[in-house]
């Protein structure tokens, strides 16, 4: 009896397509360490949008792949809606990608190709400023500060652990447990994607060193890197903390200088980046130094935990 299958899609760039071709078009390559989730898409239009708007910008060409997967294998995964009705996908943990590949029926096909010369100029991303607890701001990806020990002892990290449990702390510790010394380096980003959280990923950005020092240049590079990671997993909305201004020694004026170069860059498919701050003076200070941000009032009062 022929197995029932589900047609899925995935946007890829030329490097990933070359690895797919090397397998005889039978499997997708392993994920990188900072890519804990594999995202096959259920809608071809959504896949075309990502291939055209992101892969083309990143590498000059984007491809839409189409393939069939056994439906009984997919039954254990929940369909994730990440936008409108067409923005639906599965979230496959990286360690289960081998099993996913074994359940592909037939070959992976290239359904469409987009080149830079064929695409319209991309739209700039909107940057907003809100006064509210960042965990109350719906988003596809959360970018928050991390210390070099990756300990969630305060700020957004502690709030995450209190609200969603300690799995994120254990996962972060596991990523540096074999290092000597056992710590992260400034500039690194550690991704966590747990099903207990309402995000595709939490990106823990280490914007300070062991002495809590940072700089505007560090902010520019680490936020750009984090936004690229968010875009690679198809995020449309990102929530961002003011990195290195809490436990770090960075002033809001310095943070603003680090963010300003990014305001003119396209981050597609990201359409909205929201910087969330809790206190009146923080919002006023950042708005003073970065007036380009659109300040959006929130009807409900922000929590102060």
Secondary structure by P-SEA (a helix, b strand, c coil): cbbbbbbbbbbbcaaaaaaaaaacccccccccccccbbbbbccaaaaaaaaaccccccccbbbbbbbcccccccccccccccccccbbbbbbcccaaaaaaaacccccccccccccccccbbbbbbbbbbccccccccccbbbbbbcccccccccaaaaaaacccaaaaaaaaaaccccccccccccbbbbbbbccccccbbbbcccccccccccaaaaaaaaaaaaaaaaaacccbbbbcccccccccccaaaaaaaaccccccccccccbbbbbbccaaaaaaaaaaccccbbbbbcbbbbcc
